[in-house]
Amino acid sequence: MKSYPESEDRRQLADVVAERIERLIVDGVLKVGQALPSERRLCEKLGISRSALREALRVLRGRGIIETAQGKGSFVAQLGGTRDSSPLMHLFSSQPRTLYDLLEVRAVLESEAARLAALRGTEADFLILRSRYEEMVAAEAEEGADPREHTRLDHAFHLAISEASHNPVLVYTQQSLSDLMLSSVFASVNNLYHRPLQKRQIDRQHSRLFHAITERLPEQAQRAARDHIQGIRDNLKEIEGEEQRLVRATMRLEGWT
């Protein structure tokens, strides 16, 4: 069995504890602005030593997930921010639940954007949308293409739908979530595009969505967008479930649970 220096063991344990506290935040047990329970209560709840907890809190402060006020304890920080360094982006990358939260939001925003695009889109909008769709399809047909390029083109297609809705608040909302949106699209591309069954499903969904909008069928467009996002969510959940079963089995073997 591989042995680690004591300091490395402590860092590894701190990361595990930090992840458990992050999960409490993602699951809504701890809310933004809320004070964390006392160190004694956290140690009891998590089954850890006080030194391990303090190291985990230091890790979380470094990530911007919590803030500590002298004499008042630690609080869940505001999770907003800009670009990849924001605490919310960290939670997105480290906690699978946050990806599903985002897909829920995408299903709401993008289904309405598709409906409005079918109702309000101009011929100029549809020319742009067709161009984005054809670029995306052409890239998907290439063997060994960079997933990041697929992600960019897929995201551009969905943004073109949003812009064709002619609802500036909806467009702004989606653009303000651009980093998160790109990350969720990349999760889809990176995990599903190399699986033939899931890839064919996504291609069919994109085709139905494009044609429903350009043929001005608002209800079909809304349903196609919602089905597309929900299909991605279901496929990713299945993959994540398989991975989590392996992780839990490994943790039991190593005595974490």
TORKOL-4160 file (C-alpha; in steps of 0.2 Angstrom, whole numbers, padded with zeros to 4 digits, m for minus):
257
<pt num="1" X="0000" Y="0000" Z="0000"/>
<pt num="2" X="0006" Y="0017" Z="m0005"/>
<pt num="3" X="0011" Y="0028" Z="0011"/>
<pt num="4" X="0010" Y="0047" Z="0012"/>
<pt num="5" X="0019" Y="0059" Z="0023"/>
<pt num="6" X="0008" Y="0065" Z="0037"/>
<pt num="7" X="0006" Y="0082" Z="0030"/>
<pt num="8" X="m0001" Y="0075" Z="0014"/>
<pt num="9" X="m0013" Y="0064" Z="0023"/>
<pt num="10" X="m0019" Y="0079" Z="0032"/>
<pt num="11" X="m0022" Y="0088" Z="0015"/>
<pt num="12" X="m0031" Y="0074" Z="0008"/>
<pt num="13" X="m0043" Y="0073" Z="0023"/>
<pt num="14" X="m0045" Y="0092" Z="0022"/>
<pt num="15" X="m0051" Y="0090" Z="0004"/>
<pt num="16" X="m0063" Y="0077" Z="0008"/>
<pt num="17" X="m0070" Y="0087" Z="0022"/>
<pt num="18" X="m0071" Y="0103" Z="0012"/>
<pt num="19" X="m0081" Y="0093" Z="m0001"/>
<pt num="20" X="m0093" Y="0087" Z="0012"/>
<pt num="21" X="m0096" Y="0105" Z="0017"/>
<pt num="22" X="m0098" Y="0110" Z="m0001"/>
<pt num="23" X="m0111" Y="0097" Z="m0003"/>
<pt num="24" X="m0121" Y="0104" Z="0012"/>
<pt num="25" X="m0121" Y="0121" Z="0003"/>
<pt num="26" X="m0126" Y="0114" Z="m0014"/>
<pt num="27" X="m0140" Y="0104" Z="m0006"/>
<pt num="28" X="m0146" Y="0120" Z="0002"/>
<pt num="29" X="m0143" Y="0114" Z="0020"/>
<pt num="30" X="m0131" Y="0129" Z="0022"/>
<pt num="31" X="m0137" Y="0145" Z="0013"/>
<pt num="32" X="m0128" Y="0160" Z="0007"/>
<pt num="33" X="m0125" Y="0172" Z="0022"/>
<pt num="34" X="m0129" Y="0158" Z="0034"/>
<pt num="35" X="m0116" Y="0155" Z="0049"/>
<pt num="36" X="m0108" Y="0138" Z="0049"/>
<pt num="37" X="m0112" Y="0128" Z="0064"/>
<pt num="38" X="m0099" Y="0128" Z="0078"/>
<pt num="39" X="m0083" Y="0118" Z="0076"/>
<pt num="40" X="m0089" Y="0106" Z="0089"/>
<pt num="41" X="m0105" Y="0102" Z="0080"/>
<pt num="42" X="m0097" Y="0101" Z="0063"/>
<pt num="43" X="m0084" Y="0089" Z="0070"/>
<pt num="44" X="m0098" Y="0078" Z="0077"/>
<pt num="45" X="m0109" Y="0079" Z="0061"/>
<pt num="46" X="m0094" Y="0075" Z="0050"/>
<pt num="47" X="m0085" Y="0063" Z="0062"/>
<pt num="48" X="m0069" Y="0072" Z="0060"/>
<pt num="49" X="m0055" Y="0080" Z="0072"/>
<pt num="50" X="m0055" Y="0098" Z="0075"/>
<pt num="51" X="m0038" Y="0100" Z="0066"/>
<pt num="52" X="m0045" Y="0092" Z="0050"/>
<pt num="53" X="m0060" Y="0104" Z="0051"/>
<pt num="54" X="m0049" Y="0119" Z="0053"/>
<pt num="55" X="m0039" Y="0114" Z="0038"/>
<pt num="56" X="m0054" Y="0111" Z="0027"/>
<pt num="57" X="m0061" Y="0128" Z="0032"/>
<pt num="58" X="m0045" Y="0136" Z="0027"/>
<pt num="59" X="m0047" Y="0127" Z="0010"/>
<pt num="60" X="m0064" Y="0133" Z="0008"/>
<pt num="61" X="m0059" Y="0151" Z="0012"/>
<pt num="62" X="m0046" Y="0150" Z="m0001"/>
<pt num="63" X="m0059" Y="0145" Z="m0014"/>
<pt num="64" X="m0070" Y="0159" Z="m0009"/>
<pt num="65" X="m0084" Y="0147" Z="m0003"/>
<pt num="66" X="m0084" Y="0154" Z="0015"/>
<pt num="67" X="m0079" Y="0170" Z="0024"/>
<pt num="68" X="m0073" Y="0171" Z="0042"/>
<pt num="69" X="m0076" Y="0186" Z="0053"/>
<pt num="70" X="m0066" Y="0189" Z="0069"/>
<pt num="71" X="m0076" Y="0184" Z="0084"/>
<pt num="72" X="m0092" Y="0179" Z="0073"/>
<pt num="73" X="m0086" Y="0163" Z="0065"/>
<pt num="74" X="m0088" Y="0157" Z="0047"/>
<pt num="75" X="m0102" Y="0161" Z="0035"/>
<pt num="76" X="m0106" Y="0154" Z="0017"/>
<pt num="77" X="m0100" Y="0168" Z="0005"/>
<pt num="78" X="m0109" Y="0175" Z="m0010"/>
<pt num="79" X="m0106" Y="0163" Z="m0024"/>
<pt num="80" X="m0107" Y="0175" Z="m0038"/>
<pt num="81" X="m0092" Y="0182" Z="m0047"/>
<pt num="82" X="m0084" Y="0183" Z="m0064"/>
<pt num="83" X="m0077" Y="0170" Z="m0076"/>
<pt num="84" X="m0069" Y="0154" Z="m0070"/>
<pt num="85" X="m0062" Y="0160" Z="m0053"/>
<pt num="86" X="m0079" Y="0163" Z="m0046"/>
<pt num="87" X="m0084" Y="0152" Z="m0031"/>
<pt num="88" X="m0100" Y="0146" Z="m0041"/>
<pt num="89" X="m0089" Y="0140" Z="m0055"/>
<pt num="90" X="m0079" Y="0130" Z="m0042"/>
<pt num="91" X="m0094" Y="0122" Z="m0035"/>
<pt num="92" X="m0100" Y="0118" Z="m0053"/>
<pt num="93" X="m0084" Y="0109" Z="m0057"/>
<pt num="94" X="m0083" Y="0100" Z="m0040"/>
<pt num="95" X="m0101" Y="0096" Z="m0036"/>
<pt num="96" X="m0111" Y="0086" Z="m0049"/>
<pt num="97" X="m0128" Y="0092" Z="m0042"/>
<pt num="98" X="m0124" Y="0110" Z="m0048"/>
<pt num="99" X="m0123" Y="0104" Z="m0066"/>
<pt num="100" X="m0141" Y="0097" Z="m0064"/>
<pt num="101" X="m0146" Y="0113" Z="m0056"/>
<pt num="102" X="m0140" Y="0122" Z="m0071"/>
<pt num="103" X="m0148" Y="0110" Z="m0083"/>
<pt num="104" X="m0165" Y="0114" Z="m0074"/>
<pt num="105" X="m0162" Y="0132" Z="m0077"/>
<pt num="106" X="m0157" Y="0129" Z="m0095"/>
<pt num="107" X="m0173" Y="0119" Z="m0098"/>
<pt num="108" X="m0184" Y="0134" Z="m0092"/>
<pt num="109" X="m0174" Y="0148" Z="m0102"/>
<pt num="110" X="m0171" Y="0138" Z="m0118"/>
<pt num="111" X="m0188" Y="0131" Z="m0120"/>
<pt num="112" X="m0195" Y="0148" Z="m0119"/>
<pt num="113" X="m0182" Y="0156" Z="m0130"/>
<pt num="114" X="m0186" Y="0143" Z="m0143"/>
<pt num="115" X="m0205" Y="0146" Z="m0142"/>
<pt num="116" X="m0202" Y="0165" Z="m0144"/>
<pt num="117" X="m0190" Y="0163" Z="m0158"/>
<pt num="118" X="m0203" Y="0153" Z="m0168"/>
<pt num="119" X="m0215" Y="0167" Z="m0165"/>
<pt num="120" X="m0204" Y="0182" Z="m0167"/>
<pt num="121" X="m0189" Y="0177" Z="m0177"/>
<pt num="122" X="m0186" Y="0187" Z="m0193"/>
<pt num="123" X="m0179" Y="0180" Z="m0209"/>
<pt num="124" X="m0162" Y="0187" Z="m0204"/>
<pt num="125" X="m0163" Y="0178" Z="m0188"/>
<pt num="126" X="m0166" Y="0162" Z="m0196"/>
<pt num="127" X="m0152" Y="0164" Z="m0209"/>
<pt num="128" X="m0140" Y="0166" Z="m0194"/>
<pt num="129" X="m0148" Y="0152" Z="m0185"/>
<pt num="130" X="m0146" Y="0141" Z="m0201"/>
<pt num="131" X="m0128" Y="0146" Z="m0202"/>
<pt num="132" X="m0125" Y="0141" Z="m0184"/>
<pt num="133" X="m0134" Y="0125" Z="m0186"/>
<pt num="134" X="m0125" Y="0120" Z="m0201"/>
<pt num="135" X="m0108" Y="0124" Z="m0194"/>
<pt num="136" X="m0112" Y="0114" Z="m0178"/>
<pt num="137" X="m0118" Y="0099" Z="m0189"/>
<pt num="138" X="m0102" Y="0100" Z="m0200"/>
<pt num="139" X="m0091" Y="0100" Z="m0185"/>
<pt num="140" X="m0100" Y="0085" Z="m0177"/>
<pt num="141" X="m0097" Y="0075" Z="m0193"/>
<pt num="142" X="m0078" Y="0077" Z="m0192"/>
<pt num="143" X="m0068" Y="0063" Z="m0184"/>
<pt num="144" X="m0057" Y="0067" Z="m0170"/>
<pt num="145" X="m0063" Y="0085" Z="m0168"/>
<pt num="146" X="m0058" Y="0095" Z="m0153"/>
<pt num="147" X="m0072" Y="0094" Z="m0140"/>
<pt num="148" X="m0069" Y="0112" Z="m0136"/>
<pt num="149" X="m0073" Y="0117" Z="m0154"/>
<pt num="150" X="m0089" Y="0107" Z="m0153"/>
<pt num="151" X="m0094" Y="0116" Z="m0137"/>
<pt num="152" X="m0091" Y="0133" Z="m0145"/>
<pt num="153" X="m0102" Y="0129" Z="m0160"/>
<pt num="154" X="m0116" Y="0120" Z="m0150"/>
<pt num="155" X="m0116" Y="0135" Z="m0138"/>
<pt num="156" X="m0117" Y="0147" Z="m0153"/>
<pt num="157" X="m0132" Y="0138" Z="m0160"/>
<pt num="158" X="m0141" Y="0140" Z="m0143"/>
<pt num="159" X="m0137" Y="0158" Z="m0141"/>
<pt num="160" X="m0143" Y="0161" Z="m0159"/>
<pt num="161" X="m0160" Y="0154" Z="m0154"/>
<pt num="162" X="m0160" Y="0166" Z="m0138"/>
<pt num="163" X="m0156" Y="0181" Z="m0149"/>
<pt num="164" X="m0170" Y="0176" Z="m0161"/>
<pt num="165" X="m0182" Y="0177" Z="m0146"/>
<pt num="166" X="m0181" Y="0196" Z="m0146"/>
<pt num="167" X="m0182" Y="0196" Z="m0128"/>
<pt num="168" X="m0167" Y="0207" Z="m0121"/>
<pt num="169" X="m0170" Y="0201" Z="m0103"/>
<pt num="170" X="m0169" Y="0183" Z="m0108"/>
<pt num="171" X="m0154" Y="0186" Z="m0119"/>
<pt num="172" X="m0145" Y="0195" Z="m0105"/>
<pt num="173" X="m0149" Y="0182" Z="m0093"/>
<pt num="174" X="m0142" Y="0168" Z="m0104"/>
<pt num="175" X="m0126" Y="0179" Z="m0108"/>
<pt num="176" X="m0123" Y="0182" Z="m0090"/>
<pt num="177" X="m0123" Y="0164" Z="m0087"/>
<pt num="178" X="m0111" Y="0161" Z="m0102"/>
<pt num="179" X="m0097" Y="0153" Z="m0092"/>
<pt num="180" X="m0108" Y="0141" Z="m0084"/>
<pt num="181" X="m0118" Y="0137" Z="m0100"/>
<pt num="182" X="m0102" Y="0134" Z="m0109"/>
<pt num="183" X="m0097" Y="0122" Z="m0095"/>
<pt num="184" X="m0113" Y="0112" Z="m0096"/>
<pt num="185" X="m0112" Y="0111" Z="m0115"/>
<pt num="186" X="m0094" Y="0105" Z="m0113"/>
<pt num="187" X="m0100" Y="0092" Z="m0100"/>
<pt num="188" X="m0113" Y="0086" Z="m0114"/>
<pt num="189" X="m0100" Y="0086" Z="m0128"/>
<pt num="190" X="m0086" Y="0078" Z="m0118"/>
<pt num="191" X="m0096" Y="0064" Z="m0110"/>
<pt num="192" X="m0110" Y="0060" Z="m0123"/>
<pt num="193" X="m0103" Y="0064" Z="m0140"/>
<pt num="194" X="m0091" Y="0049" Z="m0141"/>
<pt num="195" X="m0106" Y="0037" Z="m0136"/>
<pt num="196" X="m0115" Y="0033" Z="m0153"/>
<pt num="197" X="m0132" Y="0031" Z="m0146"/>
<pt num="198" X="m0132" Y="0047" Z="m0136"/>
<pt num="199" X="m0124" Y="0056" Z="m0150"/>
<pt num="200" X="m0138" Y="0051" Z="m0162"/>
<pt num="201" X="m0151" Y="0056" Z="m0150"/>
<pt num="202" X="m0143" Y="0074" Z="m0148"/>
<pt num="203" X="m0142" Y="0076" Z="m0167"/>
<pt num="204" X="m0160" Y="0072" Z="m0169"/>
<pt num="205" X="m0165" Y="0084" Z="m0155"/>
<pt num="206" X="m0155" Y="0098" Z="m0163"/>
<pt num="207" X="m0163" Y="0094" Z="m0179"/>
<pt num="208" X="m0181" Y="0094" Z="m0172"/>
<pt num="209" X="m0177" Y="0110" Z="m0163"/>
<pt num="210" X="m0170" Y="0119" Z="m0178"/>
<pt num="211" X="m0184" Y="0114" Z="m0189"/>
<pt num="212" X="m0198" Y="0118" Z="m0177"/>
<pt num="213" X="m0191" Y="0136" Z="m0175"/>
<pt num="214" X="m0188" Y="0140" Z="m0193"/>
<pt num="215" X="m0205" Y="0132" Z="m0198"/>
<pt num="216" X="m0213" Y="0144" Z="m0185"/>
<pt num="217" X="m0220" Y="0130" Z="m0174"/>
<pt num="218" X="m0219" Y="0138" Z="m0156"/>
<pt num="219" X="m0226" Y="0123" Z="m0146"/>
<pt num="220" X="m0216" Y="0110" Z="m0155"/>
<pt num="221" X="m0200" Y="0121" Z="m0153"/>
<pt num="222" X="m0203" Y="0123" Z="m0134"/>
<pt num="223" X="m0205" Y="0105" Z="m0132"/>
<pt num="224" X="m0190" Y="0101" Z="m0143"/>
<pt num="225" X="m0179" Y="0112" Z="m0132"/>
<pt num="226" X="m0185" Y="0105" Z="m0116"/>
<pt num="227" X="m0184" Y="0087" Z="m0122"/>
<pt num="228" X="m0166" Y="0091" Z="m0128"/>
<pt num="229" X="m0160" Y="0098" Z="m0111"/>
<pt num="230" X="m0169" Y="0084" Z="m0101"/>
<pt num="231" X="m0162" Y="0071" Z="m0112"/>
<pt num="232" X="m0144" Y="0077" Z="m0108"/>
<pt num="233" X="m0148" Y="0078" Z="m0090"/>
<pt num="234" X="m0155" Y="0060" Z="m0090"/>
<pt num="235" X="m0139" Y="0053" Z="m0099"/>
<pt num="236" X="m0127" Y="0063" Z="m0088"/>
<pt num="237" X="m0136" Y="0057" Z="m0072"/>
<pt num="238" X="m0134" Y="0039" Z="m0078"/>
<pt num="239" X="m0116" Y="0041" Z="m0081"/>
<pt num="240" X="m0113" Y="0050" Z="m0065"/>
<pt num="241" X="m0123" Y="0037" Z="m0056"/>
<pt num="242" X="m0111" Y="0024" Z="m0062"/>
<pt num="243" X="m0096" Y="0034" Z="m0057"/>
<pt num="244" X="m0103" Y="0038" Z="m0040"/>
<pt num="245" X="m0106" Y="0019" Z="m0036"/>
<pt num="246" X="m0088" Y="0016" Z="m0040"/>
<pt num="247" X="m0082" Y="0031" Z="m0029"/>
<pt num="248" X="m0093" Y="0025" Z="m0014"/>
<pt num="249" X="m0086" Y="0007" Z="m0016"/>
<pt num="250" X="m0068" Y="0014" Z="m0016"/>
<pt num="251" X="m0072" Y="0025" Z="m0001"/>
<pt num="252" X="m0079" Y="0010" Z="0009"/>
<pt num="253" X="m0063" Y="0000" Z="0005"/>
<pt num="254" X="m0052" Y="0015" Z="0011"/>
<pt num="255" X="m0063" Y="0017" Z="0027"/>
<pt num="256" X="m0070" Y="0035" Z="0023"/>
<pt num="257" X="m0088" Y="0029" Z="0026"/>
